[in-house]
Amino acid sequence: MKAHRSLKTLAAATVLALGGLAASVPAQAGDCTGYIVGVRPISQYNHAAGNGFLAVRSGPGSGHQQIGEFYLGDEIAVWDRRGNWYGASCMSGRCNSPLWGQPNAQGWVYGKYISIGGVCP
């Protein structure tokens, strides 16, 4: 009986040790999905005024060139982060057939306008 209790204790200690080890493994980029939020609906789209879309930029910052657009409710994959800017690509939604720019944009977006979950960078 004593040997059985020792094995149970050893098994419990191993599970705890492995659990702690797994918790220290960093998140892998690309495991995070999100949605575009906080922008005006596409019915209020005006490219010149910056309404009805979230600009996708060539780099992490508003000084970088706009290369595409995401729209309210679009699903995105997030693969990188630099401060408040996230590297993202279009997964589904209107971003597959944008009103401006190339379909399936991939670039940088401001984090205020995305809702993300999963294992994020």
C-alpha positions as CSV (number, residue, x, y, z in Angstrom):
1,M,0.0,0.0,0.0
2,K,2.9,2.3,0.8
3,A,4.5,1.7,-2.6
4,H,1.1,2.5,-4.3
5,R,0.9,5.9,-2.4
6,S,4.5,6.7,-3.4
7,L,3.7,6.1,-7.1
8,K,0.6,8.3,-6.8
9,T,2.7,11.0,-5.2
10,L,5.4,10.7,-7.9
11,A,2.8,10.8,-10.7
12,A,1.2,13.9,-9.2
13,A,4.6,15.6,-8.9
14,T,5.4,14.8,-12.5
15,V,2.1,16.2,-13.7
16,L,2.7,19.4,-11.8
17,A,6.3,19.7,-13.1
18,L,5.2,19.1,-16.7
19,G,2.3,21.6,-16.3
20,G,4.8,24.3,-15.1
21,L,7.0,23.5,-18.0
22,A,4.2,23.8,-20.5
23,A,3.2,27.2,-19.0
24,S,6.7,28.6,-19.7
25,V,6.6,27.8,-23.4
26,P,6.1,31.1,-25.4
27,A,3.0,31.6,-27.6
28,Q,3.6,30.8,-31.2
29,A,2.7,33.6,-33.7
30,G,-0.1,32.7,-36.1
31,D,-2.2,30.8,-33.6
32,C,-4.4,33.9,-33.0
33,T,-7.6,34.9,-34.8
34,G,-9.6,38.0,-34.4
35,Y,-12.3,40.2,-35.8
36,I,-12.5,43.8,-37.0
37,V,-14.4,46.0,-34.5
38,G,-15.0,49.6,-33.8
39,V,-15.0,50.9,-37.4
40,R,-18.0,52.3,-39.1
41,P,-20.2,49.9,-41.1
42,I,-19.5,49.5,-44.8
43,S,-22.7,51.4,-45.6
44,Q,-20.8,54.5,-44.4
45,Y,-17.7,53.7,-46.6
46,N,-15.7,56.7,-47.8
47,H,-12.1,56.0,-48.7
48,A,-11.1,59.7,-48.8
49,A,-12.5,60.4,-45.4
50,G,-11.2,57.2,-43.9
51,N,-14.7,55.9,-42.9
52,G,-16.1,52.3,-43.1
53,F,-12.8,50.4,-43.1
54,L,-9.5,49.7,-41.1
55,A,-6.4,50.6,-43.1
56,V,-3.9,47.7,-43.6
57,R,-0.4,49.2,-43.8
58,S,3.0,48.1,-45.1
59,G,4.5,48.6,-41.6
60,P,3.6,49.0,-37.9
61,G,2.7,52.7,-37.8
62,S,0.4,55.3,-39.4
63,G,3.3,56.7,-41.4
64,H,3.5,53.5,-43.5
65,Q,1.7,53.2,-46.8
66,Q,-1.9,51.9,-46.9
67,I,-1.9,48.6,-48.9
68,G,-5.4,47.3,-48.2
69,E,-8.5,47.4,-46.1
70,F,-10.4,45.3,-43.6
71,Y,-14.0,45.9,-42.8
72,L,-16.3,45.6,-39.8
73,G,-16.7,41.9,-38.9
74,D,-13.9,40.6,-41.1
75,E,-12.1,37.6,-39.6
76,I,-8.3,38.0,-39.5
77,A,-5.2,35.9,-38.5
78,V,-2.8,37.7,-36.3
79,W,0.9,36.7,-36.7
80,D,3.0,39.5,-35.1
81,R,2.8,42.5,-32.7
82,R,4.8,45.7,-32.4
83,G,3.4,47.8,-29.6
84,N,-0.2,48.7,-30.5
85,W,0.2,47.4,-34.1
86,Y,-0.5,43.9,-35.2
87,G,0.6,42.0,-38.2
88,A,-2.6,40.5,-39.7
89,S,-4.0,38.8,-42.8
90,C,-7.5,38.5,-44.1
91,M,-9.2,35.1,-43.5
92,S,-12.8,35.7,-44.3
93,G,-15.3,38.5,-44.9
94,R,-15.5,41.5,-47.1
95,C,-11.6,41.8,-47.1
96,N,-11.7,38.9,-49.7
97,S,-13.4,41.3,-52.1
98,P,-12.4,44.8,-50.9
99,L,-13.7,48.2,-52.1
100,W,-10.1,49.4,-52.4
101,G,-6.8,47.5,-52.8
102,Q,-6.0,43.9,-53.4
103,P,-8.1,41.0,-52.0
104,N,-6.8,39.1,-49.0
105,A,-4.7,41.9,-47.6
106,Q,-1.8,41.2,-45.3
107,G,0.0,43.9,-43.3
108,W,-0.2,45.9,-40.2
109,V,-3.4,47.2,-38.4
110,Y,-3.9,49.3,-35.3
111,G,-4.9,47.2,-32.3
112,K,-7.7,49.4,-31.1
113,Y,-9.9,48.1,-34.0
114,I,-9.4,44.4,-33.5
115,S,-10.8,41.8,-31.1
116,I,-8.5,38.9,-30.7
117,G,-8.4,35.6,-28.9
118,G,-6.4,32.4,-28.8
119,V,-2.7,32.2,-28.4
120,C,-1.6,35.6,-29.6
121,P,1.8,37.2,-30.2
